[in-house]
Structure formats: C-alpha cells, structure tokens
C-alpha cells in the first residue's frame, strides 16, 4: 500500500512540474507581442525612429499619459519627433502579456531618464497597453500610464 501511495505522489508531482513548465512557456503570439513592445521601446528612445513608430502604432491610437493627457497617433509621434518629449533611456520590468485571439494586454513597470524640451528628469510609471493584431502584425492600439513612487 505504501509503495502505491509513493508512486501516486510521484506521478502527481511530475504532472504538476510538467504543467507548470508548459504554462510558463510563451506562445508564439506572446513572443511576437514582447518583440513589438521592445521595438516600440527602442523606437521611443533617443534618437527617435519615426518609421518604426509609424509601423508599430495603430492609426486609431489612444495614448494616455499619467497626467491625463490622451494623444492620437499623430500627436504621440509628433511630440517625440519634436523633442518636446524625449526618452534618454527606458527600462521595462515586471512585464506580463495576455493574448486573447487578436488582442493582447501588456502590463509593465517603466522607469526612464527623460529630457523633455531640454529639461532632464526621471519618471516611474505603471503601464497598461492594448495591442491588436492586424495583417499578421501587432500594433499598439491603446496605452495608459499611472505614476507611482519608485522604491529607493
């Protein structure tokens, strides 16, 4: 009886380990979204890559800033290109990606060094992004930022 119980426990433990490994592996869409997020991060960092921004951002973009301002695609890209909003560096952490068919919800923490209109600064934000897959490519459809106090 003891031997059967040990086999059963071992089998259950192995099944749990295998299930956790399968759940932890990103799907192809999750990996594609992660790549798109990284391309957007790089395109937003000085020097600005306008062509990449144009390709990564949906024409119906709703880009919400932590101060409540919401921008269109043209306004978002224009502010970056003009230097009004400049990211010297952007670091993303604690990222999660949830894909449901052709929509992906991405959450992460963004910390950045900025140089908005020539004024250096730092920002720490919690970000929510919505990406939509069209024509086989992921495009940023919506983004909202919320300020938080970064740990010291």
N, CA, C and O atoms as a DFTB+ gen file, in Angstrom:
608 C
 N C O
     1  1       0.821      -1.191       0.000
     2  2       0.000       0.000       0.000
     3  2       0.869       1.262       0.000
     4  3       0.610       2.209      -0.742
     5  1       1.903       1.254       0.846
     6  2       2.803       2.400       0.932
     7  2       3.472       2.665      -0.415
     8  3       3.620       3.816      -0.827
     9  1       3.875       1.596      -1.095
    10  2       4.544       1.720      -2.388
    11  2       3.602       2.349      -3.414
    12  3       4.032       3.212      -4.179
    13  1       2.335       1.945      -3.455
    14  2       1.357       2.514      -4.379
    15  2       1.147       3.999      -4.101
    16  3       1.037       4.805      -5.025
    17  1       1.093       4.346      -2.829
    18  2       0.919       5.744      -2.441
    19  2       2.122       6.573      -2.895
    20  3       1.950       7.703      -3.353
    21  1       3.311       6.040      -2.778
    22  2       4.529       6.746      -3.203
    23  2       4.533       6.940      -4.719
    24  3       4.911       8.006      -5.206
    25  1       4.113       5.912      -5.473
    26  2       4.032       6.038      -6.927
    27  2       3.008       7.103      -7.321
    28  3       3.253       7.906      -8.222
    29  1       1.876       7.104      -6.652
    30  2       0.838       8.076      -6.934
    31  2       1.324       9.499      -6.654
    32  3       1.107      10.404      -7.460
    33  1       1.980       9.689      -5.515
    34  2       2.514      11.008      -5.162
    35  2       3.576      11.450      -6.158
    36  3       3.599      12.614      -6.560
    37  1       4.446      10.549      -6.557
    38  2       5.483      10.869      -7.540
    39  2       4.870      11.256      -8.875
    40  3       5.301      12.221      -9.507
    41  1       3.869      10.506      -9.301
    42  2       3.201      10.803     -10.573
    43  2       2.527      12.165     -10.526
    44  3       2.585      12.919     -11.497
    45  1       1.892      12.485      -9.414
    46  2       1.226      13.787      -9.273
    47  2       2.251      14.912      -9.286
    48  3       2.026      15.940      -9.924
    49  1       3.363      14.737      -8.600
    50  2       4.407      15.760      -8.564
    51  2       4.978      15.993      -9.955
    52  3       5.176      17.140     -10.356
    53  1       5.247      14.921     -10.697
    54  2       5.760      15.044     -12.063
    55  2       4.762      15.769     -12.956
    56  3       5.149      16.616     -13.761
    57  1       3.488      15.444     -12.821
    58  2       2.454      16.095     -13.619
    59  2       2.395      17.583     -13.334
    60  3       2.226      18.382     -14.255
    61  1       2.531      17.964     -12.082
    62  2       2.496      19.385     -11.714
    63  2       3.690      20.122     -12.295
    64  3       3.545      21.239     -12.792
    65  1       4.867      19.515     -12.240
    66  2       6.077      20.141     -12.782
    67  2       5.939      20.328     -14.286
    68  3       6.270      21.390     -14.812
    69  1       5.452      19.300     -14.982
    70  2       5.265      19.389     -16.430
    71  2       4.233      20.455     -16.770
    72  3       4.438      21.230     -17.704
    73  1       3.139      20.509     -16.039
    74  2       2.091      21.503     -16.288
    75  2       2.607      22.916     -16.069
    76  3       2.281      23.812     -16.848
    77  1       3.398      23.137     -15.037
    78  2       3.953      24.463     -14.781
    79  2       4.910      24.866     -15.885
    80  3       4.917      26.024     -16.300
    81  1       5.716      23.936     -16.368
    82  2       6.644      24.233     -17.454
    83  2       5.916      24.610     -18.720
    84  3       6.318      25.547     -19.410
    85  1       4.846      23.894     -19.040
    86  2       4.064      24.201     -20.236
    87  2       3.387      25.553     -20.107
    88  3       3.325      26.305     -21.079
    89  1       2.879      25.876     -18.927
    90  2       2.205      27.158     -18.718
    91  2       3.190      28.319     -18.775
    92  3       2.812      29.425     -19.161
    93  1       4.436      28.091     -18.400
    94  2       5.424      29.156     -18.348
    95  2       6.000      29.487     -19.723
    96  3       6.505      30.592     -19.920
    97  1       5.938      28.567     -20.668
    98  2       6.495      28.798     -21.989
    99  2       5.609      29.775     -22.761
   100  3       4.407      29.543     -22.893
   101  1       6.192      30.870     -23.275
   102  2       5.379      31.831     -24.018
   103  2       4.924      31.255     -25.357
   104  3       5.640      30.489     -26.001
   105  1       3.721      31.643     -25.753
   106  2       3.214      31.236     -27.057
   107  2       3.896      32.082     -28.132
   108  3       4.584      33.056     -27.826
   109  1       3.697      31.700     -29.385
   110  2       4.285      32.468     -30.487
   111  2       3.738      33.899     -30.496
   112  3       4.486      34.846     -30.741
   113  1       2.434      34.060     -30.228
   114  2       1.858      35.406     -30.196
   115  2       2.407      36.221     -29.025
   116  3       2.694      37.408     -29.176
   117  1       2.553      35.591     -27.864
   118  2       3.112      36.316     -26.711
   119  2       4.538      36.778     -27.025
   120  3       4.922      37.897     -26.683
   121  1       5.303      35.928     -27.664
   122  2       6.674      36.307     -28.027
   123  2       6.668      37.431     -29.061
   124  3       7.486      38.348     -28.989
   125  1       5.746      37.360     -30.022
   126  2       5.650      38.414     -31.040
   127  2       5.256      39.748     -30.412
   128  3       5.773      40.795     -30.803
   129  1       4.346      39.714     -29.442
   130  2       3.951      40.943     -28.743
   131  2       5.143      41.482     -27.945
   132  3       5.405      42.684     -27.970
   133  1       5.856      40.619     -27.247
   134  2       7.037      41.047     -26.486
   135  2       8.053      41.706     -27.409
   136  3       8.667      42.708     -27.042
   137  1       8.231      41.159     -28.591
   138  2       9.152      41.746     -29.573
   139  2       8.659      43.114     -30.018
   140  3       9.450      44.047     -30.151
   141  1       7.348      43.239     -30.250
   142  2       6.783      44.533     -30.653
   143  2       6.952      45.571     -29.548
   144  3       7.272      46.726     -29.829
   145  1       6.742      45.173     -28.300
   146  2       6.930      46.090     -27.166
   147  2       8.385      46.562     -27.118
   148  3       8.646      47.745     -26.904
   149  1       9.317      45.655     -27.314
   150  2      10.732      46.018     -27.299
   151  2      11.074      46.944     -28.460
   152  3      11.841      47.892     -28.285
   153  1      10.522      46.689     -29.634
   154  2      10.756      47.572     -30.786
   155  2      10.208      48.969     -30.507
   156  3      10.834      49.967     -30.864
   157  1       9.032      49.041     -29.866
   158  2       8.459      50.339     -29.518
   159  2       9.350      51.064     -28.517
   160  3       9.604      52.260     -28.663
   161  1       9.827      50.342     -27.495
   162  2      10.725      50.946     -26.503
   163  2      11.953      51.529     -27.189
   164  3      12.347      52.660     -26.907
   165  1      12.554      50.763     -28.087
   166  2      13.756      51.227     -28.786
   167  2      13.448      52.421     -29.691
   168  3      14.240      53.360     -29.770
   169  1      12.301      52.387     -30.373
   170  2      11.937      53.475     -31.292
   171  2      11.651      54.780     -30.553
   172  3      11.840      55.862     -31.109
   173  1      11.192      54.682     -29.293
   174  2      10.872      55.872     -28.498
   175  2      12.097      56.483     -27.826
   176  3      12.048      57.616     -27.347
   177  1      13.191      55.733     -27.792
   178  2      14.397      56.197     -27.120
   179  2      15.240      56.985     -28.109
   180  3      15.382      56.598     -29.269
   181  1      15.795      58.089     -27.638
   182  2      16.598      58.965     -28.495
   183  2      17.786      58.204     -29.076
   184  3      18.469      57.508     -28.325
   185  1      18.065      58.300     -30.371
   186  2      17.327      59.064     -31.378
   187  2      16.026      58.355     -31.766
   188  3      15.962      57.127     -31.829
   189  1      15.006      59.151     -32.019
   190  2      13.668      58.649     -32.326
   191  2      13.663      57.981     -33.696
   192  3      14.244      58.503     -34.648
   193  1      13.011      56.834     -33.795
   194  2      12.871      56.103     -35.056
   195  2      11.432      56.265     -35.534
   196  3      10.569      55.436     -35.246
   197  1      11.192      57.344     -36.265
   198  2       9.837      57.676     -36.705
   199  2       9.223      56.576     -37.567
   200  3       8.045      56.253     -37.410
   201  1      10.007      55.999     -38.473
   202  2       9.489      54.960     -39.366
   203  2       8.995      53.762     -38.568
   204  3       7.929      53.221     -38.862
   205  1       9.752      53.343     -37.565
   206  2       9.327      52.215     -36.729
   207  2       8.076      52.569     -35.939
   208  3       7.166      51.748     -35.819
   209  1       8.021      53.778     -35.403
   210  2       6.835      54.207     -34.663
   211  2       5.593      54.147     -35.546
   212  3       4.541      53.670     -35.122
   213  1       5.725      54.636     -36.778
   214  2       4.599      54.631     -37.717
   215  2       4.103      53.208     -37.967
   216  3       2.899      52.986     -38.090
   217  1       5.013      52.250     -38.041
   218  2       4.639      50.861     -38.307
   219  2       4.063      50.164     -37.076
   220  3       3.180      49.317     -37.210
   221  1       4.543      50.504     -35.888
   222  2       4.147      49.808     -34.662
   223  2       2.834      50.317     -34.064
   224  3       2.180      49.602     -33.305
   225  1       2.450      51.537     -34.401
   226  2       1.303      52.178     -33.766
   227  2       0.089      52.142     -34.693
   228  3       0.189      52.469     -35.875
   229  1      -1.046      51.746     -34.148
   230  2      -2.301      51.697     -34.892
   231  2      -2.763      53.111     -35.238
   232  3      -2.509      54.053     -34.489
   233  1      -3.434      53.252     -36.364
   234  2      -3.931      54.571     -36.785
   235  2      -4.962      55.142     -35.828
   236  3      -5.189      56.352     -35.821
   237  1      -5.601      54.286     -35.009
   238  2      -6.627      54.735     -34.059
   239  2      -6.086      54.769     -32.630
   240  3      -6.839      54.573     -31.676
   241  1      -4.807      55.011     -32.483
   242  2      -4.158      55.006     -31.170
   243  2      -4.831      55.956     -30.181
   244  3      -5.217      57.075     -30.517
   245  1      -4.955      55.460     -28.945
   246  2      -5.357      56.279     -27.803
   247  2      -4.219      56.137     -26.794
   248  3      -4.119      55.122     -26.105
   249  1      -3.360      57.159     -26.708
   250  2      -2.143      57.101     -25.909
   251  2      -2.303      57.982     -24.672
   252  3      -2.168      59.203     -24.752
   253  1      -2.592      57.358     -23.527
   254  2      -2.848      58.095     -22.296
   255  2      -1.601      58.274     -21.450
   256  3      -0.891      57.313     -21.155
   257  1      -1.347      59.502     -21.070
   258  2      -0.221      59.842     -20.199
   259  2      -0.665      59.853     -18.734
   260  3      -1.860      59.899     -18.440
   261  1       0.288      59.812     -17.837
   262  2      -0.020      59.779     -16.410
   263  2      -0.641      61.075     -15.905
   264  3      -1.234      61.091     -14.826
   265  1      -0.518      62.164     -16.664
   266  2      -1.126      63.438     -16.261
   267  2      -2.544      63.609     -16.810
   268  3      -3.158      64.659     -16.622
   269  1      -3.070      62.574     -17.493
   270  2      -4.430      62.627     -18.008
   271  2      -4.538      63.018     -19.465
   272  3      -5.611      62.882     -20.052
   273  1      -3.467      63.496     -20.067
   274  2      -3.491      63.862     -21.481
   275  2      -3.592      62.587     -22.325
   276  3      -2.889      61.608     -22.074
   277  1      -4.471      62.614     -23.322
   278  2      -4.628      61.494     -24.245
   279  2      -4.317      61.999     -25.651
   280  3      -4.841      63.021     -26.095
   281  1      -3.444      61.249     -26.343
   282  2      -2.992      61.663     -27.662
   283  2      -3.408      60.677     -28.748
   284  3      -3.631      59.493     -28.495
   285  1      -3.504      61.208     -29.968
   286  2      -3.699      60.392     -31.163
   287  2      -2.333      59.899     -31.631
   288  3      -1.305      60.245     -31.048
   289  1      -2.332      59.099     -32.671
   290  2      -1.074      58.619     -33.248
   291  2      -0.210      59.799     -33.694
   292  3       0.975      59.857     -33.366
   293  1      -0.784      60.720     -34.425
   294  2      -0.021      61.869     -34.930
   295  2       0.546      62.707     -33.782
   296  3       1.692      63.150     -33.848
   297  1      -0.246      62.927     -32.735
   298  2       0.214      63.727     -31.595
   299  2       1.326      63.011     -30.834
   300  3       2.316      63.632     -30.448
   301  1       1.167      61.712     -30.618
   302  2       2.168      60.918     -29.904
   303  2       3.507      60.944     -30.638
   304  3       4.542      61.243     -30.042
   305  1       3.483      60.632     -31.915
   306  2       4.730      60.607     -32.685
   307  2       5.300      62.011     -32.840
   308  3       6.511      62.204     -32.741
   309  1       4.437      62.986     -33.082
   310  2       4.891      64.373     -33.237
   311  2       5.599      64.900     -32.007
   312  3       6.605      65.599     -32.127
   313  1       5.093      64.577     -30.823
   314  2       5.716      65.046     -29.580
   315  2       7.110      64.449     -29.406
   316  3       8.023      65.130     -28.937
   317  1       7.277      63.188     -29.781
   318  2       8.592      62.548     -29.686
   319  2       9.564      63.132     -30.710
   320  3      10.705      63.448     -30.376
   321  1       9.115      63.276     -31.949
   322  2       9.971      63.770     -33.027
   323  2      10.404      65.215     -32.772
   324  3      11.533      65.588     -33.093
   325  1       9.518      66.028     -32.198
   326  2       9.826      67.438     -31.953
   327  2      10.810      67.650     -30.800
   328  3      11.411      68.719     -30.690
   329  1      10.976      66.648     -29.946
   330  2      11.845      66.793     -28.781
   331  2      11.106      67.311     -27.558
   332  3      11.691      67.453     -26.484
   333  1       9.819      67.593     -27.724
   334  2       9.020      68.033     -26.582
   335  2       9.006      66.952     -25.502
   336  3       9.019      67.250     -24.308
   337  1       8.980      65.690     -25.944
   338  2       9.056      64.550     -25.044
   339  2      10.212      63.675     -25.516
   340  3      10.169      63.123     -26.615
   341  1      11.256      63.548     -24.676
   342  2      12.442      62.784     -25.063
   343  2      12.780      61.770     -23.986
   344  3      12.925      62.116     -22.813
   345  1      12.904      60.514     -24.396
   346  2      13.363      59.462     -23.502
   347  2      14.831      59.195     -23.796
   348  3      15.181      58.729     -24.880
   349  1      15.693      59.495     -22.816
   350  2      17.119      59.207     -22.948
   351  2      17.329      57.706     -22.806
   352  3      18.109      57.106     -23.546
   353  1      16.631      57.108     -21.855
   354  2      16.666      55.655     -21.659
   355  2      15.326      55.208     -21.076
   356  3      14.668      55.945     -20.342
   357  1      14.946      53.982     -21.425
   358  2      13.710      53.384     -20.917
   359  2      14.038      51.968     -20.476
   360  3      14.636      51.195     -21.225
   361  1      13.644      51.634     -19.253
   362  2      13.786      50.274     -18.747
   363  2      12.401      49.749     -18.407
   364  3      11.626      50.406     -17.711
   365  1      12.099      48.550     -18.909
   366  2      10.826      47.906     -18.626
   367  2      11.072      46.710     -17.719
   368  3      12.049      45.982     -17.896
   369  1      10.185      46.508     -16.746
   370  2      10.312      45.356     -15.845
   371  2       8.924      44.841     -15.474
   372  3       7.911      45.490     -15.735
   373  1       8.902      43.664     -14.861
   374  2       7.654      43.057     -14.376
   375  2       6.591      42.962     -15.469
   376  3       5.409      43.192     -15.211
   377  1       7.006      42.626     -16.679
   378  2       6.066      42.599     -17.805
   379  2       5.244      41.316     -17.825
   380  3       5.760      40.215     -17.632
   381  1       3.941      41.499     -18.065
   382  2       3.047      40.368     -18.305
   383  2       2.337      40.606     -19.628
   384  3       2.048      41.744     -19.997
   385  1       2.062      39.517     -20.335
   386  2       1.389      39.585     -21.632
   387  2       0.273      38.550     -21.627
   388  3       0.498      37.373     -21.344
   389  1      -0.935      39.008     -21.944
   390  2      -2.096      38.122     -22.019
   391  2      -2.711      38.286     -23.397
   392  3      -3.267      39.338     -23.714
   393  1      -2.613      37.240     -24.223
   394  2      -3.142      37.282     -25.585
   395  2      -4.468      36.542     -25.638
   396  3      -4.584      35.407     -25.176
   397  1      -5.470      37.208     -26.211
   398  2      -6.786      36.623     -26.448
   399  2      -7.119      36.862     -27.918
   400  3      -7.522      37.960     -28.301
   401  1      -6.949      35.835     -28.731
   402  2      -7.178      35.905     -30.176
   403  2      -6.307      36.990     -30.805
   404  3      -5.089      36.822     -30.867
   405  1      -6.888      38.104     -31.277
   406  2      -6.098      39.136     -31.952
   407  2      -5.865      40.372     -31.082
   408  3      -5.527      41.439     -31.595
   409  1      -6.045      40.229     -29.764
   410  2      -5.825      41.330     -28.828
   411  2      -4.873      40.871     -27.730
   412  3      -4.985      39.755     -27.223
   413  1      -3.945      41.738     -27.373
   414  2      -3.005      41.428     -26.294
   415  2      -3.022      42.564     -25.281
   416  3      -3.015      43.740     -25.644
   417  1      -3.044      42.194     -24.011
   418  2      -2.952      43.163     -22.919
   419  2      -1.570      43.005     -22.301
   420  3      -1.183      41.918     -21.871
   421  1      -0.843      44.101     -22.266
   422  2       0.515      44.109     -21.733
   423  2       0.556      45.059     -20.551
   424  3       0.067      46.186     -20.626
   425  1       1.141      44.594     -19.467
   426  2       1.371      45.442     -18.291
   427  2       2.851      45.370     -17.949
   428  3       3.464      44.306     -18.024
   429  1       3.417      46.506     -17.573
   430  2       4.800      46.516     -17.092
   431  2       5.067      47.787     -16.292
   432  3       4.250      48.706     -16.237
   433  1       6.231      47.796     -15.684
   434  2       6.718      48.982     -14.999
   435  2       7.759      49.632     -15.901
   436  3       8.663      48.964     -16.403
   437  1       7.624      50.927     -16.099
   438  2       8.554      51.692     -16.927
   439  2       9.294      52.677     -16.035
   440  3       8.679      53.464     -15.315
   441  1      10.608      52.625     -16.088
   442  2      11.429      53.662     -15.460
   443  2      12.271      54.268     -16.569
   444  3      12.794      53.554     -17.425
   445  1      12.399      55.580     -16.548
   446  2      13.077      56.238     -17.656
   447  2      13.783      57.508     -17.206
   448  3      13.378      58.183     -16.260
   449  1      14.856      57.799     -17.929
   450  2      15.504      59.102     -17.847
   451  2      14.946      59.910     -19.018
   452  3      14.909      59.427     -20.150
   453  1      14.516      61.128     -18.745
   454  2      13.897      61.960     -19.768
   455  2      14.686      63.244     -19.969
   456  3      15.542      63.601     -19.159
   457  1      14.383      63.930     -21.063
   458  2      14.967      65.234     -21.354
   459  2      13.936      66.021     -22.149
   460  3      14.174      66.408     -23.293
   461  1      12.780      66.250     -21.519
   462  2      11.662      66.898     -22.184
   463  2      11.947      68.376     -22.407
   464  3      12.162      69.134     -21.462
   465  1      11.946      68.771     -23.680
   466  2      12.241      70.157     -24.078
   467  2      13.539      70.652     -23.441
   468  3      13.639      71.820     -23.065
   469  1      14.539      69.761     -23.317
   470  2      15.841      70.132     -22.771
   471  2      15.927      70.096     -21.263
   472  3      16.963      70.459     -20.706
   473  1      14.875      69.670     -20.579
   474  2      14.861      69.616     -19.111
   475  2      15.001      68.161     -18.652
   476  3      14.072      67.373     -18.829
   477  1      16.163      67.788     -18.056
   478  2      16.377      66.407     -17.612
   479  2      15.438      66.031     -16.471
   480  3      15.065      66.864     -15.645
   481  1      15.066      64.750     -16.450
   482  2      14.195      64.252     -15.392
   483  2      14.177      62.736     -15.361
   484  3      14.832      62.075     -16.167
   485  1      13.423      62.199     -14.426
   486  2      13.232      60.763     -14.286
   487  2      11.748      60.502     -14.061
   488  3      11.036      61.322     -13.483
   489  1      11.303      59.346     -14.530
   490  2       9.897      59.006     -14.377
   491  2       9.785      57.514     -14.063
   492  3      10.554      56.698     -14.571
   493  1       8.806      57.173     -13.211
   494  2       8.475      55.788     -12.888
   495  2       6.980      55.624     -13.104
   496  3       6.177      56.315     -12.476
   497  1       6.606      54.705     -13.996
   498  2       5.208      54.548     -14.377
   499  2       4.802      53.082     -14.409
   500  3       5.610      52.204     -14.709
   501  1       3.543      52.837     -14.098
   502  2       2.913      51.549     -14.359
   503  2       2.170      51.747     -15.677
   504  3       1.454      52.732     -15.855
   505  1       2.346      50.808     -16.589
   506  2       1.790      50.951     -17.933
   507  2       0.833      49.815     -18.239
   508  3       1.089      48.661     -17.895
   509  1      -0.268      50.151     -18.887
   510  2      -1.198      49.186     -19.465
   511  2      -1.260      49.478     -20.962
   512  3      -1.564      50.599     -21.369
   513  1      -0.970      48.466     -21.776
   514  2      -1.029      48.614     -23.235
   515  2      -2.004      47.592     -23.804
   516  3      -2.132      46.479     -23.293
   517  1      -2.689      47.991     -24.872
   518  2      -3.531      47.078     -25.625
   519  2      -2.978      47.039     -27.049
   520  3      -2.879      48.065     -27.722
   521  1      -2.624      45.845     -27.487
   522  2      -2.098      45.628     -28.834
   523  2      -3.116      44.849     -29.633
   524  3      -3.807      43.985     -29.093
   525  1      -3.216      45.153     -30.937
   526  2      -4.158      44.466     -31.827
   527  2      -3.383      43.902     -33.013
   528  3      -2.532      44.569     -33.601
   529  1      -3.702      42.666     -33.342
   530  2      -3.045      42.010     -34.473
   531  2      -3.861      42.245     -35.733
   532  3      -5.015      41.824     -35.825
   533  1      -3.254      42.919     -36.701
   534  2      -3.893      43.159     -37.996
   535  2      -2.876      42.863     -39.084
   536  3      -1.716      43.262     -38.985
   537  1      -3.307      42.176     -40.104
   538  2      -2.404      41.853     -41.205
   539  2      -1.201      41.037     -40.761
   540  3      -0.135      41.114     -41.371
   541  1      -1.372      40.249     -39.692
   542  2      -0.274      39.413     -39.201
   543  2       0.739      40.143     -38.342
   544  3       1.739      39.550     -37.938
   545  1       0.503      41.429     -38.049
   546  2       1.444      42.224     -37.249
   547  2       0.721      42.834     -36.047
   548  3      -0.472      43.128     -36.112
   549  1       1.459      43.018     -34.953
   550  2       0.904      43.609     -33.733
   551  2       1.114      45.112     -33.751
   552  3       2.214      45.595     -34.018
   553  1       0.033      45.854     -33.459
   554  2       0.065      47.317     -33.436
   555  2      -0.486      47.821     -32.101
   556  3      -1.472      47.294     -31.584
   557  1       0.162      48.843     -31.556
   558  2      -0.309      49.450     -30.316
   559  2      -1.601      50.206     -30.581
   560  3      -1.630      51.142     -31.380
   561  1      -2.669      49.796     -29.906
   562  2      -3.982      50.419     -30.068
   563  2      -4.273      51.409     -28.943
   564  3      -4.862      52.465     -29.172
   565  1      -3.850      51.055     -27.712
   566  2      -4.124      51.929     -26.568
   567  2      -3.038      51.751     -25.523
   568  3      -2.433      50.686     -25.396
   569  1      -2.809      52.827     -24.778
   570  2      -1.817      52.804     -23.708
   571  2      -2.261      53.777     -22.635
   572  3      -2.733      54.873     -22.938
   573  1      -2.109      53.370     -21.357
   574  2      -2.399      54.261     -20.239
   575  2      -1.297      54.122     -19.205
   576  3      -0.874      53.013     -18.878
   577  1      -0.838      55.244     -18.697
   578  2       0.224      55.281     -17.697
   579  2      -0.309      55.833     -16.384
   580  3      -1.199      56.683     -16.363
   581  1       0.257      55.328     -15.284
   582  2      -0.080      55.800     -13.944
   583  2       1.230      55.984     -13.196
   584  3       2.086      55.098     -13.211
   585  1       1.392      57.127     -12.543
   586  2       2.602      57.370     -11.750
   587  2       2.568      56.574     -10.457
   588  3       1.499      56.287      -9.917
   589  1       3.749      56.221      -9.967
   590  2       3.888      55.582      -8.668
   591  2       5.246      55.969      -8.116
   592  3       6.139      56.387      -8.853
   593  1       5.382      55.826      -6.830
   594  2       6.664      56.143      -6.186
   595  2       7.593      54.940      -6.342
   596  3       7.313      53.865      -5.812
   597  1       8.691      55.118      -7.062
   598  2       9.658      54.042      -7.263
   599  2      10.348      53.730      -5.952
   600  3      10.644      54.643      -5.181
   601  1      10.612      52.454      -5.681
   602  2      11.319      52.099      -4.444
   603  2      12.735      52.678      -4.460
   604  3      13.372      52.749      -5.511
   605  1      13.208      53.079      -3.321
   606  2      14.558      53.655      -3.243
   607  2      15.542      52.690      -2.647
   608  3      16.721      53.017      -2.510
